[in-house]
């Protein structure tokens, strides 16, 4: 094997290595971007869930207040009915 053939082998191996590294980096970048998109979607979902939970809590608080009013009215009604008897 003379010097020219050795240079061709080294050049071929170098180009193959370079292409492999470039492809590897492209896929790593693609995976990182996909992970960022996925994380952003999870954050958005979590924000929507928190908003929904807060709304549910407000509705429950309103219902609790209404229930308390109903209990008060029922107590008053029972008192009136007891007096009428």
C-alpha positions in Angstrom: 0.0 0.0 0.0 1.6 3.3 -1.0 1.0 6.7 0.4 -1.7 7.6 -2.0 -3.8 4.6 -1.1 -3.3 5.3 2.6 -4.5 8.9 2.1 -7.6 7.6 0.4 -8.4 5.2 3.2 -7.8 7.9 5.9 -9.9 10.4 3.9 -12.7 7.9 3.5 -12.7 7.1 7.2 -12.6 10.8 8.0 -15.5 11.6 5.8 -17.5 8.7 7.1 -16.8 9.8 10.7 -17.7 13.4 9.9 -21.0 12.4 8.3 -21.8 10.1 11.3 -21.2 12.9 13.7 -23.3 15.4 11.7 -26.2 12.9 11.5 -25.8 12.1 15.2 -26.0 15.8 16.1 -29.0 16.4 13.8 -30.9 13.7 15.6 -29.9 14.9 19.0 -31.1 18.4 18.1 -34.3 17.0 16.8 -34.9 15.0 20.0 -34.2 18.1 22.1 -36.7 20.2 20.1 -39.3 17.4 20.4 -38.7 17.3 24.2 -39.1 21.1 24.5 -42.4 20.9 22.5 -43.6 18.1 24.7 -42.7 20.0 27.9 -44.5 23.1 26.6 -47.6 21.0 25.9 -47.4 19.6 29.5 -47.1 23.1 31.0 -50.1 24.2 29.0 -52.1 21.2 30.1 -51.1 21.8 33.7 -52.2 25.4 33.5 -55.5 24.4 32.1 -56.0 21.9 34.8 -55.1 24.4 37.5 -57.6 26.8 36.0 -60.3 24.1 35.9 -59.6 23.1 39.5 -59.8 26.8 40.7 -63.2 27.1 38.9 -64.4 23.9 40.5 -63.3 25.2 43.9 -65.2 28.4 43.3 -68.3 26.5 42.3 -68.0 24.3 45.4 -67.6 27.3 47.6 -70.8 28.9 46.0 -72.7 25.6 46.5 -71.5 25.4 50.1 -72.8 29.0 50.7 -76.1 28.1 49.1 -76.3 24.9 51.2 -75.7 26.9 54.4 -78.5 29.3 53.4 -80.8 26.4 52.8 -80.0 24.9 56.2 -80.7 28.3 57.9 -84.0 28.5 56.1 -84.9 24.9 57.0 -84.2 25.6 60.6 -86.3 28.7 60.5 -89.1 26.8 58.8 -89.0 24.0 61.4 -89.2 26.6 64.1 -92.2 28.2 62.5 -93.9 24.8 62.0 -93.2 23.9 65.6 -94.8 27.1 66.8 -97.8 26.6 64.6 -98.4 23.1 66.1 
